[in-house]
């Protein structure tokens, strides 16, 4: 490699050009930390809800706009369900019997 190419490479690396494996490039946000915009938006939504009457207003909206409220509930409820599913086919009688056993436990 010529001395001229070496000089160019040295100058470029000294000027702050990112090289793979160096610095904080690609590390991203720490897990669990919200985006600033998301955090601010949530605070604004909660503030507006409080101004409208909070829980009482939400109850009124459930009567006035049930579809929208059920959509909201579906988005805020936990999405993880712990279930033990046995995939074999049961007859109706077997299913009722199993259900009765589970309810007795």
VENQUI-V780207 format. One record per backbone hydrogen bond with DSSP energy under -1.0 kcal/mol. CO is the residue of the C=O (numbers start at 1). NH is the residue of the N-H. Records with the same first field share a line. If there is no record, write none. Layout:
CO = NH ; NH
This chain:
2 = 6
3 = 7
4 = 8
5 = 9
6 = 10
7 = 11
8 = 12
9 = 13
10 = 14
11 = 15
12 = 17
19 = 22
24 = 27
30 = 33
35 = 39
36 = 40
37 = 41
38 = 42
39 = 43
40 = 44
41 = 45
42 = 46
43 = 47
44 = 48
45 = 49
46 = 50
47 = 51
48 = 52
49 = 54
53 = 56
54 = 58
55 = 59
56 = 60
57 = 61
58 = 62
59 = 63
60 = 64
61 = 65
65 = 69
66 = 70
67 = 71
68 = 72
69 = 73
70 = 74
71 = 75
72 = 76
73 = 77
91 = 95
92 = 96
93 = 97
94 = 98
95 = 99
96 = 100
97 = 101
98 = 102
99 = 103
100 = 104
101 = 105
